[in-house]
Amino acid sequence: MAAASKEAKSVNTSPFYSHQLRKFAIISIMTMFTFMLVFLFLLPFANMSLISVKTTDQITEGATGLIWPMEPITFSYDGDGDGDLDVYDQFRVPMPDGTIMQLALVQPGRQTSQFLDTANPEAGLITWEGNWRGLDRVTELHPHFENFSTAWNMLDFPKVFRNTLVIALFGMVGTLLSSICVAYAFARFPIPGKNIWFIILIGTIILPSQVTLIPTYAFFAKIGWTGTWLPLIVPHFFANAFNVFLLRQFFMTLPRELDEAAMIDGAGPFKVLTSVIIPQSWAAIIAVGMFHIIFAWNDYFNPLIYLLGQPDLLPISVAVQQFNYQYGPRPELVQATSLMAMVLPVLLFLFAQKVFMRGVVITGVEK
Amino acid sequence: MATVDQSHTGALPPEVALVGTKNKSGSLQRQQRIWGWIFLSPWLIGFVIFTAAPIIASFIFTFTRFNLGDGSVTFVGLDNWKMLFSDPLTLTSLGVTFKFALIAIPFWLIVPILVASLLNSKSVKGKPLLRTLFYLPYIVPAVSAIFIWQSVMNTQAGWINRILRLLGVQDPPAWLQNESWILVAFMIIGLWGIGNAMLTTLATMQGVPTELYEAAEVDGAGPITKWRKITLPMISPVVFYNLVLLSIGVMNYFVVPYIVSRGTGQPGQSTYFFNMHLYKTAFAYGNMGYGATLAWLIFAICLLITIVLFATSRRWVYYSSGD
C-alpha cells in the first residue's frame, strides 16, 4: 500500500497519469452517487420486508421502535425455588469493577435490584445499585416468518392466485391471438386506408378510458356479465394498440423473402403467419404476453367495478386491498400480503427482463 | 405505406410475375386485400364495440337520466350539462386534479430524464444492474406499492420521517394525513413508476450518433453543453410522448387516492380527484347519465390538452430529418 502511494507520487507529474487518476475519481464518485440514489429509491422494499417479520407490538412502538425485528432474550430458571421455571428478562449491567455483565433481572427495584448471573445461576442473587430502567435489554434478531403463513391463510391466497391467473392467462391468450393477427394485417397486407386505420389505432392509446366506461359497463350489465370474469377477459380478444404496435414493428423487420418463398410453395396467409412469422417473433410475443400478465395482475379498477359483491371471484389487487383495509391495525400482515402480491410479477420480470425491456423500448421510442 | 404495398407485389420473384397475367395479379391483389381485412377484423370489431359505439353512447347518455338499477332512461335535455356548473364537487375535483398535475408532472417528466442521463454517462459503472433496479418498482402492483409507501410515510415510525428527524427536522410532516403534503406524497409514490419513461429515454440517448458528440468535443464543448445542445434535442420526441401520456394519465388518476383515502377524498377534499367524483357518481350513486357527462367533460379536456401539446410541440420537439 505504502509502496503504491509512493509510486503514485513519483509519477504524478506525468499528465497522462493525472488524467487517469482524475477519470478514476470521477467514475468512483458518479458510480457511488448513482448507487446511493438507487438505494434510497428501493428503501421502501427494505421497510416492507422488515415490518412483515415483526410483531404488531414492535411496530406500534412508533418513532422509538427498533428498525430490526429484535426481541428481548429471556432466561428461564427456577429463581424462587418453588420447583417451576421462571422467565426473566436479560439486561446489560455495568458492574462496579467497570465490566459489563449479562444478567437476568429477578427482583426489580427503584434503588437496588436483584440479578442472576446467566452463566452461573447457582452463585445466587447479585444485588446491583441503581435504577434498572436505565439498563439496556439484551435482544436478539428474531424474524417472525410465520406472519407470511398467517396472512396466506387469512386471505386465502390459493383462491386469489387462481382467480388472478385465470383472468390473466385467458386474457393473455386473447390479446396474443388478436394482436398477432392485427399486427400481421398492418405489417403485410394492402388494406385501403391503412394509414388512417393505423393512426386511429395509435390514437386509442391516448383516449381517456372514462369516456367509454359507462356505456361499456351498461352493456356488460345488460347482457348479464357483471359479477363474472368475462368483462375482464373478453375485451382482450379484440387486440390492443400497444401490443399491435409492438408486434407490427417487429414483423416489419422480418425479411419478406421468407414469406414469399413460403407462398411460392403454396402456403396461404395463415400458413405464412404460423410457419414463417410467428417462429421468428418469439421475443416480441413473449414480451406482449408478459405485458398482459403484469397488466392483469396490477389492474385494480376493472375488477373493482365488475366484481362488486363477488368476494370469491376477486383477483389479487382488490383482494389484497380489502384484506389490508380490514387488517389495518396489523401492519405486519398488511406488509406481508403486499410482498406476496408482488412476488410473481417481479420474478417474471427478472427472469425475462431483456425481452421485456426491449418491448418497452420498441413501443415507447419508435412512435 | 402505399409504396410499401406496391414494393411487396413488385418484389415477387420473376417466376411468379411471369406466370401471372395482368388480370391474375389484380385478383391476387384483391385476395390479399380480403385477407388483410380478415386479419384486421378483431381490432375493427373491438374498436366499434368497445370504443366507437361507447363514445357515441356516452354522449347520448349525457342527455338522459339513466338508472342502471331499473334500467329506466329519461330524456332530460341539457340538465346534466347545466349540473356541471352548479355541482360544487365538479369544480373541487377538477381543482384537485389540476393542482396535482402542476405538482406531479414536472417531477414525473424530469426525474426519468435525469436518471437516464446518469445511466447513459460514461462515468457510471454497473449500468445493467442499475437499469434493472431503477425499473423494478414499475413492475410492483399499484396496490402493493401503495401499502408499502403508506408504511414508509407513517408519521411516527415511517422511515422517511425517521431519516428527516436524524437530519434535524424537528416536526416532519404527516405525509398522508396532511392536506398540504398529501399531493406531494402522491407525487413521490408516483416516482416508482418512472421505469418506462426512463428506459425509453435511455434507449433514445444511446441511439444518438457518437459523431455528434465527437464533433462538439472538437468545438470545445464540455459535458453540460453537450447534454443541453445535443442530448436534450435528440430525446425531445420521447419527452414529448411521455408528457402526452402523463397529462392524460393524471386526468385519469384514481387508484392511489381511492385506496389511500378509502374512497373519501380526505383529508378535507384534498384527494377528491375528478375520476373519484366520476366513479362515485356513476357507480356508488348509480347516476349514469351525469357520470357520462363528467366523462365527456374530462374527454374534452384531454382532447384540448393533447391539441395544445401537439400545437406547441413544433417549437420545442426536434424531429431529425430521417423521420
Contacts between the chains, C-beta under 8 A, distances in Angstrom:
chain1	res1	chain2	res2	distance
A	23	B	123	7.9
A	26	B	123	5.0
A	27	B	123	4.9
A	27	B	124	7.5
A	27	B	125	6.3
A	30	B	118	7.4
A	30	B	121	6.2
A	30	B	123	4.1
A	30	B	124	5.1
A	31	B	123	7.3
A	31	B	124	5.2
A	31	B	125	4.8
A	31	B	126	6.5
A	33	B	118	7.9
A	34	B	118	5.1
A	34	B	119	7.5
A	34	B	124	5.1
A	34	B	130	5.9
A	35	B	126	7.3
A	35	B	130	7.2
A	37	B	115	7.7
A	37	B	118	7.5
A	38	B	130	5.8
A	38	B	133	4.8
A	38	B	134	5.9
A	41	B	133	7.5
A	41	B	134	6.7
A	41	B	137	7.2
A	41	B	191	7.7
A	41	B	192	7.9
A	42	B	133	6.3
A	42	B	136	7.2
A	42	B	137	7.3
A	43	B	152	7.3
A	43	B	159	6.4
A	44	B	148	4.9
A	44	B	149	6.1
A	44	B	151	7.7
A	44	B	152	4.5
A	44	B	159	7.6
A	45	B	148	7.2
A	47	B	148	7.2
A	47	B	151	5.9
A	47	B	152	5.0
A	47	B	158	7.8
A	47	B	159	5.1
A	48	B	148	4.7
A	48	B	151	6.6
A	51	B	151	5.9
A	59	B	157	6.6
A	60	B	157	8.0
A	61	B	157	7.3
A	62	B	156	3.9
A	62	B	157	5.2
A	63	B	156	4.5
A	63	B	157	6.0
A	63	B	161	7.5
A	63	B	162	6.9
A	63	B	165	7.3
A	65	B	157	5.5
A	67	B	159	7.9
A	67	B	162	7.9
A	177	B	42	7.7
A	178	B	42	3.9
A	178	B	43	6.9
A	178	B	46	7.4
A	181	B	39	4.5
A	181	B	40	7.8
A	181	B	42	5.8
A	182	B	39	6.5
A	182	B	40	5.8
A	182	B	42	5.8
A	182	B	43	4.3
A	184	B	39	5.2
A	185	B	36	5.1
A	185	B	37	7.8
A	185	B	38	7.9
A	185	B	39	3.5
A	185	B	40	4.1
A	186	B	40	7.4
A	188	B	8	7.4
A	188	B	36	7.9
A	189	B	32	5.7
A	189	B	33	7.0
A	189	B	35	5.9
A	189	B	36	2.9
A	189	B	39	6.5
A	189	B	40	7.7
A	190	B	5	3.9
A	190	B	8	7.1
A	190	B	9	8.0
A	190	B	29	6.6
A	190	B	32	5.6
A	190	B	33	5.7
A	190	B	36	6.3
A	191	B	33	6.4
A	191	B	36	4.0
A	191	B	37	6.4
A	191	B	40	6.1
A	192	B	33	7.0
A	194	B	1	5.3
A	194	B	5	7.8
A	194	B	36	7.9
A	195	B	1	4.9
A	195	B	2	7.9
A	197	B	40	7.1
A	197	B	44	8.0
A	198	B	1	7.6
A	200	B	47	7.3
A	201	B	43	6.7
A	201	B	47	7.8
A	204	B	47	7.4
A	204	B	51	6.0
A	205	B	245	7.8
A	206	B	244	6.0
A	206	B	245	7.0
A	206	B	248	5.3
A	206	B	302	7.5
A	206	B	306	6.1
A	207	B	51	7.0
A	207	B	299	8.0
A	208	B	248	5.8
A	208	B	251	6.0
A	208	B	252	5.6
A	208	B	298	5.9
A	208	B	299	5.7
A	208	B	302	4.7
A	209	B	252	6.5
A	210	B	252	6.9
A	210	B	275	6.7
A	210	B	278	5.9
A	210	B	294	7.6
A	210	B	295	4.2
A	210	B	298	5.6
A	210	B	299	6.9
A	211	B	54	7.4
A	211	B	55	5.6
A	211	B	58	5.8
A	211	B	295	5.0
A	211	B	296	6.4
A	211	B	298	7.5
A	211	B	299	4.0
A	212	B	50	6.5
A	212	B	51	5.9
A	212	B	54	3.8
A	212	B	55	6.0
A	212	B	58	6.8
A	213	B	54	7.7
A	213	B	58	7.8
A	213	B	282	7.6
A	213	B	295	6.3
A	214	B	54	7.8
A	214	B	58	5.5
A	214	B	61	6.3
A	214	B	282	5.6
A	214	B	288	5.4
A	214	B	291	5.3
A	214	B	292	4.8
A	214	B	295	6.1
A	215	B	53	7.1
A	215	B	54	3.9
A	215	B	57	3.7
A	215	B	58	5.0
A	215	B	61	6.7
A	215	B	292	7.4
A	216	B	50	6.2
A	216	B	54	5.1
A	217	B	68	7.9
A	217	B	282	7.7
A	217	B	283	7.9
A	218	B	57	7.8
A	218	B	66	7.6
A	218	B	68	6.3
A	218	B	288	6.5
A	219	B	54	7.5
A	221	B	68	5.9
A	235	B	46	7.0
A	235	B	50	5.5
A	237	B	42	6.8
A	237	B	46	7.6
A	238	B	42	5.3
A	238	B	43	6.3
A	238	B	45	6.1
A	238	B	46	2.2
A	238	B	47	7.5
A	238	B	49	7.1
A	238	B	50	6.4
A	239	B	42	5.1
A	239	B	43	4.1
A	239	B	46	6.0
A	244	B	43	6.7
A	256	B	8	6.6
A	256	B	11	6.3
A	260	B	11	7.1
A	260	B	12	6.3
A	260	B	13	6.6
A	260	B	16	8.0
A	264	B	13	6.9
A	264	B	15	7.5
A	264	B	16	6.5
A	269	B	32	7.9
A	269	B	35	4.5
A	269	B	39	7.4
A	294	B	139	6.3
A	297	B	141	5.7
A	298	B	141	4.5
A	298	B	142	5.8
A	298	B	143	7.9
A	300	B	142	6.0
A	300	B	143	6.0
A	300	B	255	5.0
A	300	B	259	7.9
A	301	B	254	6.3
A	301	B	255	6.6
A	305	B	279	7.9
A	305	B	283	5.7
A	308	B	283	7.8
A	316	B	141	7.3
A	316	B	143	7.8
A	317	B	141	6.0
A	317	B	142	7.3
A	317	B	143	4.8
A	318	B	143	7.8
A	320	B	143	5.2
A	320	B	144	7.0
A	320	B	147	7.7
A	321	B	143	5.0
A	321	B	259	5.8
A	324	B	143	8.0
A	324	B	147	5.5
A	325	B	262	6.7
A	331	B	151	6.2
A	334	B	147	5.4
A	334	B	151	7.4
A	335	B	147	7.0
A	335	B	148	7.2
A	335	B	151	6.1
A	337	B	147	7.9
A	338	B	143	7.4
A	338	B	144	4.1
A	338	B	147	4.3
A	338	B	148	5.6
A	339	B	144	7.3
A	341	B	141	5.7
A	341	B	143	6.5
A	341	B	144	4.8
A	342	B	139	7.6
A	342	B	140	4.7
A	342	B	141	5.7
A	342	B	144	4.3
A	342	B	145	8.0
A	345	B	139	5.1
A	345	B	140	7.3
A	345	B	141	6.4
A	346	B	136	6.8
A	346	B	139	5.5
A	346	B	140	6.7
A	349	B	135	8.0
A	349	B	136	7.3
A	349	B	139	4.5
A	350	B	132	7.5
A	353	B	132	5.9
A	353	B	135	7.8
A	357	B	131	7.7
A	357	B	135	7.0
A	357	B	199	5.8
A	360	B	195	7.9
A	360	B	196	5.6
A	360	B	199	5.2
A	360	B	200	6.7
A	361	B	199	6.1
A	361	B	200	6.0
A	361	B	203	4.3
A	364	B	196	6.1
A	364	B	197	7.8
A	364	B	199	7.1
A	364	B	200	3.2
A	364	B	203	7.7
A	364	B	238	6.8
A	364	B	241	7.0
A	365	B	200	5.0
A	365	B	203	5.3
A	365	B	204	5.5
A	365	B	207	7.8
A	365	B	238	6.2
A	367	B	241	6.0
